[in-house]
């Protein structure tokens, strides 16, 4: 791959941090104010799963959203896992 084709990846996993109000403030006061060249840098955040719809609604489109603990097996009885299909549908609505 040519040097000019490489993109830097910057990601942040929120773990179990932030109330919904704190996540909204983080998006509005920090993430939406980021200035970067999308051709050179990819920015991804992974909020708490139940906050993903709100974060997607508020977040500028130049920052991507990921889900934490996605199950490799899809739907089923996998405690603590998130079925990728649920997350995928939210991203399609974006």
Rosetta blueprint (number, residue, H / E / L):
1 X L
2 X L
3 X H
4 X H
5 X H
6 X L
7 X L
8 X E
9 X E
10 X E
11 X E
12 X E
13 X E
14 X L
15 X L
16 X L
17 X L
18 X L
19 X L
20 X H
21 X H
22 X H
23 X H
24 X H
25 X H
26 X H
27 X H
28 X H
29 X H
30 X L
31 X H
32 X H
33 X H
34 X L
35 X L
36 X L
37 X L
38 X L
39 X L
40 X L
41 X E
42 X E
43 X E
44 X E
45 X E
46 X E
47 X L
48 X L
49 X H
50 X H
51 X H
52 X H
53 X H
54 X H
55 X H
56 X H
57 X H
58 X H
59 X L
60 X L
61 X L
62 X L
63 X E
64 X E
65 X E
66 X L
67 X L
68 X L
69 X L
70 X E
71 X E
72 X L
73 X L
74 X L
75 X L
76 X L
77 X L
78 X L
79 X L
80 X L
81 X L
82 X E
83 X E
84 X H
85 X H
86 X H
87 X H
88 X H
89 X H
90 X H
91 X H
92 X H
93 X H
94 X L
